[in-house]
Amino acid sequence: METGSADGTGAPAGRPAWRRLEPGLLRMRRLLLVVWTGVLAVAAGLLPGLFAGPGWAACALLPPACAAVCWRLLGRNWRSWRYAERADDLLISRGVLWREETVVPYGRMQLVEVTSGPVERRFGLATVQLHTAAAATDATIPGLEPAEAERLRDRLTELGEARSAGL
């Protein structure tokens, strides 16, 4: 049986302690899907029904059919996101079909932002965005609780300053 790591994260030795996104992100995205599906269904049924005849009002069924597929895809996408803080870098993993793992070294971080739009605030969420010296390694972690986002920002900023001091 593997034991916990020396850093107190509870992860097995040598493995990162992965953290998942908040379930509120999935609820928010699904609510937005339902709202936009309703708008598109009305537009797809009303406009063709008025201008091309009542038979074309059946087009209103297309957006809900697409939304049913997207509902499941949103869940799979949400489950694919995770992040881990290691000794020298931050790992961000995401993707269902194309798995993408981003490694952001603390010493390369130039700016760490916490943002929260009106819909995110309503669901009690925030996004952490990392800007690095190389534009290709900029990274984002959506769907965090505001307190966790601020803690992560402060920790990453502190580690970034400590690691870049030797440059």
N, C-alpha and C positions, 0 to 999 in steps of 0.2 A: 504494500500500500504506500502511495506517495504521500509525503508530508507537505505541509504548507511552506511557502517561501519565507525567507528571512525578512522581507520587507513588510510583512503583516497584512498582505492583501488576501491571504487565504488561498491563493492559487498554488497549484502544484509547483514544486521547485523547477525552475527552467521554463515554465510556461507563463504567458501573460494572463492577468486576471481580466477577462473580457467583461464589458458592461454593455447592456442593451439600452435601447432608447425607451422613452416613456410610452405607455399605451395611449396616452392622450394624443400623441402624434397620429396614430392610426385612426382614432376617433375623429380628429380634426380633418384629416384627408378624406375619410369616408363621408363626412358631412358635406364637405365641399363637392365631392362627387355627386351626391344626391341633389344638392342645390343646382349645380350646373346641368345635371341630367334633366331636371324639371324645366329649366329655362330652354334647353335645346329641344326637349320634347314638344313644348308649346310652340316654339318657332318652327320646328320641322313639321308639325301637324297643322298649325294655323295658316301659315303663309301658303304652302302648296294647296291646302284645302280651299282657301279664298280665291286664289288665282288660277288653279288648274282643275278644280273640281273636287267634290267630296271624297272620291276614291283615293286621292293623293294624301288625304289626312292620315292614312295608315302609316305614313312616314314617321309619325309621332312614336311608333313602336321601336324604331331603330335606336334612338338614344338609350332607352331603358335596357335593351338587349346588350348594348355595348357596356353599359354601366355594370351589369351583372358580371361580366367578365372582368372588368376593371376592379370591382369590389374584391375579388379573390387575389388579383395581382397586387393590389395595394397591401394586403396582408402578407403576402410572400416577400414583397420588397421591404416592408417594415421589419420582418423577422430577420432579414439578411444583414441589417445594419448592426454594428457593434464597434466598440473602441476599447483600447487598453493603454494604460500608462505603464511604461517600462522605465528602467533606470536612465537610459540615454535618449529615448524617443517615444513618440506617441504613435500607436497603430490605429488605423481606421480601416475597417473591412466592410464591404457592401457588395450587393449584386446577387442576382439569382442565376441568370444564364451566364453572364460574364462577371466572374468574381473579380473584384478590384480591391487590392490591399495597398493602402498608402502608409508609408513610414515617414514621419516628420521628425527629424532630429531637433532636440530642444535648442541646440546652439544655432540653428538656422532660422529660428522664428524671429520675425521682426515686429509683428503686431498680432495681438489676439483680441478679437472683438466679440461681444455678446450683443445680439440683436433679438428683438421680439416685436413683431408686427401686431396689429390690433387683433387679428384672428388668433395668433399664437398666444397673446396675453389672455384672451378669453378662455383658452384651454389650459392656461398655466404653464406655457412652454417658452423656451428660449433656444436660440441657435448660437453655437460657438463657431467663429470663423477664424482660421489661422492663416496668416500671410507670412511667407518665408522669403528668403533671398532669391530663390528660384521660383518664378511664377508657376512652373509646372507642378510644384508640390504644395500649392495652396490647398487647404482642406477645410471641410465644413462638417460639423456634427449637429444635425437638427434634432429637435424633439427632446430637449433636456429640461428638467425642472429648473427654474431660475436660480435657485440656491446652488444646485449642482453646476450650472453653467458658470456662475460667478466663482465658485470654488475652483473649477477647472481652469478658468481664465487666470485667476491669481496664482495657482500652482504652476501653470505653463509659463506665465510671465516670469515668475521667480526662477524657475529652472532655466528658462531661456537666457536671462541675465547672467546667471551663474556660469552657464556653459559658454556664453559668448565673451566673457571677461578675458579669456586667454587669447582671443583673436587680435 
